[in-house]
Amino acid sequence: MTSSSPAALPGHPPFGGGQGQEPQLGPISGYAGQQDGLRSGRLDELHVCAQRIAANVERVLVGKPEVVRIALVTLLAEGHLLVEDVPGVGKTSLAKALARSIDCSVSRIQFTPDLLPSDVTGVSIFNRQTNEFEFRPGPVFANIVVGDEINRASPKTQSALLECMEEQQVTVDGKTFELQSPFMVIATQNPIEMEGTYALPEAQRDRFTARVSIGYPDPQAELAMVDEHAGHDVFKTLKPVSDADQVRGLIETVRGVQIAHEVRRYAVELVSATRRLSEIRVGASPRSTLHLVRAARAQAALSGRDYVVPDDIHLVAIPVLAHRLNLTPEAQAARRSPAELIRGLIQRVPVPQAEPSAQWAARGRQ
């Protein structure tokens, strides 16, 4: 079922529906709820700030607007981003550019086979002067944590991030330490066929809200990259265009985006359908449903709306769900991909019919 494109805020080009993504199917008539103060004020601020961050990141990652869009969706959805691709296509550059675009605490962890969990979370050191143990925080105590080549570390070290990513806290020697807000992990990894890599544990992958693959640039974008980057280091001129306080405010705005019961049920049905596919050994978890809804809210806000339509779910479904699906050996032999299976589900799972605007507004605020 298709219809026209979702309406964006007047004067604001919507994020989404670009090259390499599912076509934007548009909202069903009647999903246009009442946009009061949220539309006139906070959504304006969110869209302007998001455009500034996107433009800043695109100075480094040339010709990949859809990858930047998913990174922004993940940030506003209070999630974590996994960037997977072959070496040299800009995985670390994306993570560093997003981190430098926000004036907040940033740390980088280079994952290696000999890295220990305490190198990530921190360690207690005995102080001879006080005769007490003192906790020395690790690099995970930052607003944005860049984990470079995360799958080069052992699963034991990878698991050090489990509590951090899910509960935004660290427990060391029986003591719990809260992490700062906003908190986002941007991890890069090479394909598991690369030598010297370990596959991420399923519990670890499930904690990443979205996964993106950058891919090679087209010839025009690669030429523009050479012209822009060959003569100087662009990171030296990259300045913050936002800060932690503003990002916290944008996240609060996204939390206020309305989602009707019918759209919530549609998200649940889409995720549940992955568990019934014969090509899948393990379908998407209930956590993935929460991540899908949060990402859809962020996508709606980036499009200038304070309500979610099914198209928002379509635009984030593949980045949010694909990396959580485990294919059967038969499906792998047939060269099926999780993204392909999710595209099929989007076509098969019935899209909900919208209520009239007044009824939708009441339902969305329940």
N, C-alpha and C positions, 0 to 999 in steps of 0.2 A: 504494500500500500504506500503510495507516494503522494506528495503534494508540494506546494511551493516552499521556498527557503525560509528558515526562521527569521523573524524580524530582528534587526539589530537596533540599538539605541540610535536615534537620529544623529547623523553626522559621524557615527562610529562604524567603520568597517568591521564585520564580524570576524572573529578568529574561527578557523576551521574550514573543512571542505576543500582543502587544497590538493595539490598533486600528490599521488601516492596513497590517498586515504579513500575510504568508502565515500561514494557520492552523497551529498547532503540531501536527505529526503524531505526535509521541511516539516513543520508542525502540522498537525491535524487541526482544522478549524475549531476554534473554541478553547484552545489552550492559552490564549492571550489573557492572562489574569490582570488584575488591577496593579499597576506599578506606581506606587505612591512615592513617599520620600526616599525609599531605597533606590528607585530608578533615577530620580532627579539629582541625588547627591552622591551617595556612596558608590553607586555603579559608575558614575562619571569618573570619580577618583580612581576606581579600580581599573577602568579601561585605559585611562591616560597613563597610569603607572605601568600597567602591563605592556603598553605599546613602547614606553621608554626602555623597559628591561629587554623586550624582544629586539628592538633596534640595536641596543648595545651588544647583545649576544650575537646578532647576525653580522656585526662587524667582524667577528672572529669566525663564526661558522657560516660561511657564505653559501647561499642557495639552498638552505634547508629550513624553510619556515615552519613546516609541519613538525619537525623534530623540536624546534623551539616552542611551538604551541603546546606539545605534550609536556615539555619540561615545566612550562608555566602552569598548566593544569595540575600537575603533580605538586608543585609548590603550594598553590592555593588550596588544594585538597588535603593539605597536611600529610602528604605522603612521601615516599622515597622512590627514587628513579634508578633503574638499571639500564645502562647503555652498553649494548653488546654489538661488537663488530670486529673486523680484522684490524690489525695495527695500522696506524697512519691516516685514518679517515676523520679524526677530530673528536674522539670520545673524551679524552682528557681536556681538550680545549673547550668543549661544550660545558663540562663541569666547572672548569676554572672561570669561564666567562660569566656563567650564571652566578657563581659565588662572588665574583668581583663586582658585579652589577648592583649588589646589595651591600650597604655599609653595615656589616655585622661581623661577628667572630667567625672565622673560617679556618679549618685545619685540613691538612692533606695526609693521608696514610698510604704509603707505598707498600702494598701487600706482597710479601715474598714468602718462600717456603719455610724460612726460619723465624717468621714473625710469631710472637706469642700473644695469647689473649690479653695479658697484662699490658702489652705494648699498645693496645687499643683502648682499654677501659681505664687504665691507671693501676697503681700499685701502692701498698702501704710500706713505708720505710721507717725503720727504727731511729728515733732521735735520741742520741746519747745524752744531750743536755736536759731533756725533759723526761727521759726514760719512758717515752710513750711512742706508739706508732703513729705516724702522720701519713695521711693519704695524699698522694701526688696524682692529680687528675691526668688522664691520658688525652690524646687528641680528639676523642669522641665528645669531649666537653666543649662544643662549639655550636653555633647556629647552623652552619652548613659544613658537613663533613664530606670531603672528597676521598673516596676509596678507590685508588687506582689499581687496576688489574686484580680485582678482589679474588678471582678464582685461581690465582697463583699461590695463595696461602692455603694451609691445610684446613679441612672442615672444622677442626677444633678451634682454630683462630677465627674462621668465618662466623662461627656460632657466638662469638663474643658480642656480635651486634644484635643478636636476637632480642634481648631484653630492651636494649636501647631503642630499637626501631618500633617495637610494639607498645612499650609502656613509657617511653621517654624518661627512663631512669637507668641507673647503674647500681648494682649491688656488689660490693667488694668486702670480704671479711665480715659478712653479716650486717653491714651498714648500707643503707640505700641513699643514693645521691640523685636529686632531680636534675634533669637536663634543661637547658634554656629553651625558651620558645621565641621564634619558630625553630624547629629542629628538622633538618632534612639531610638524608644520606643520598649522595649521588655516587653510585658505584659504576665503574667500568669493568668490563671483562672481555676477554678474547673467546672466540668459539672454542668449545671443548675439544675440538680436533687439534688445536694448537698444542705443541709440545710443552710439557711442564705445567699443565693446568689441572685443576680439580673441579668436578661438577659441583655447583652450589647445591646444598641440601634442600629438599623440598620445602622444609619449614622456612628456610632463608628466602627462597624465591617467592614464597607466598606473602612475605612481609613487604616486598617491593610493590608499590601501588601500580607502577607501569614499567614497561620495558620498551625501549626504542632501539632501532637499528639505523645508523646514520646512512650507510651506503656511500658509494662513490659519487662525487659531484658530476654534473653534466659538463661538457666541454666549456660552455660559456661561464659557468660558475667557477670552474677550476682556473680559467684564465683570469677572471676577476680576483680570485684568491692570490694568484701569482703577482698580479699588478699591485695588490694592496699589501701583501705580507712579505714579498721577497726583499724589499729594501729596509724594513724595520720590524721591530717586535711590536705588534699591535697591543699586546697586554700592557706595555709601558704607558700607553695613552688611554687605557680603558679606565674610566672613572665610575664610581658608584652613582646610580641614578635613583636609588631608594635606600631605605634603612630598615632595621629590624622592627621598629615601632610601627612604621607604615605597613609593613608586610603583615604584622599581627592584626592591624585594622582591616586589611583586605581579606584575611582569613575569616574574621568575624562577619564581614559582608557576605562571603560565600556561604557561611553557615546559615544565614538568613534567607537564602534562595529557597523558594517553595517548590515542593514536589508533590503532586497529587497522588492519591492512593492508587489510582490506575497505573500511573507511571512507575511507582514503587513496585507494584505487583508485576509489571512487565519486566523490570530488572531482575526480580526474583525468578520469573519463568525463564528468562534468557540464561541465567546462570544454572538453574536446575537442569535445563536441557543439555548442558555439557556433560552431565553425569549419566545421561542415558545414551550417549553416542557409543556405538560399537567400536569405533576407532580409538577410544580413549580408555586408558587403564584407570586413571584417577582424574575425576572431573574437578571443576573449580569449587573452592571451599566457600562456606558462609562468609568468611572474611573478605573474599573477593567481591561478594555482593555489596558489602559496606563500601569497599573501595570504589566499586563501579558507581554507586549512588553519589559518593563524595566527588568523584571526578566529573560526573555529569553536572553536578551543581556548579563546579568551577567552570566547566565549559559553557554553561548557560550564562554565568556572570561575564565571562570573556566576550560573549556574543551580545551583551548589553541587555540581558533579560533577568528578571528576578523570579523566574519560574522555569522549570525543566520540561522539555518536550522530548518525545522518543528519539528525535534526531541527535540530541546531546548524548544519549546512551550509545547510539550507533557510532558516533565519532570517537568515542573513547573505548569502545568494547574490545577492539583488537589489542591496543596497547595494554589494557588493564587485565585481560583474561588470557591472552595467548601463552604467556610464559608460565602459566600455572598448570597447563594441560600436559599430561604424559601420554604419548602415543603408544599404542600396542605395537609389537614387532611387525605385525602384518601391515599396519598403517605406515610404519616407517619404510618397509620394503616397497610399498606402493607409492612412496614419496609424497604422502599427504603431509600437510602442514597444519598446525593449530590455527593459524590465521585463516586458512582456507575453510576450515571447519566452522569457525565462528562466523565468517561471511555467509555460509550456508544457513546457520541458525538465524541470523538476522533476517534472511529472506523467508524463513519458514515459520518462525514464532510470530503469532498474530500481534499486530500493533494495536494498542488499545484505542478505542473510539473516545473522542474528547467530549466532555460535558460542555454546555453553554458557559460562557465566561463567568457569570455570577455564581453558578453552581461549582465551577472549577475553583474559583477563588475561595469559596467556603471549604471545599474539600482540601485544598492545598494548605490551608491554615489549621487544619485539624491536628 
